[in-house]
């Protein structure tokens, strides 16, 4: 479900983190303050989006508030490189034990 749009992405040089400014549709304006956000990928080659996991707090985020718990995206290229390296090592070990 699309609840809003990313308006801008900037880099905060004081905290060394990306700051994503989002506009949330007014009908979804009750996002608890303890919710978290993750950078997600839509499928193997799909685009990225912000996934929200809704918390249980009684207080809600307001204009200008921040989501404090944010998870970075899993970089698919790094994961594939790790898998290739692992399987290459296993293949080499198998050749050494079975000449």
Residue pairs with C-beta under 8 A, 6 or more apart in sequence:
3 24
3 25
3 28
3 52
4 22
4 23
4 24
4 25
4 28
5 22
5 23
6 20
6 21
6 22
6 50
7 21
7 22
7 23
8 20
8 21
9 18
9 19
9 20
9 21
10 18
10 19
10 21
11 17
11 18
11 19
12 18
12 19
20 37
20 50
22 50
24 31
29 60
30 60
31 52
31 54
31 60
31 61
32 54
32 55
32 56
32 57
32 58
32 59
32 60
32 61
33 55
33 57
33 59
33 60
33 61
33 65
34 55
34 56
34 57
35 52
35 53
35 54
35 55
35 61
35 67
36 52
36 53
36 55
36 67
36 68
36 69
36 70
36 71
37 50
37 51
37 52
37 53
37 67
37 69
37 70
37 71
38 50
38 51
38 53
38 70
38 71
38 73
39 48
39 49
39 50
39 51
39 70
39 71
39 72
39 73
40 48
40 49
40 50
40 51
40 73
41 47
41 48
41 49
41 73
41 74
41 76
42 48
42 49
44 76
48 73
52 67
61 67
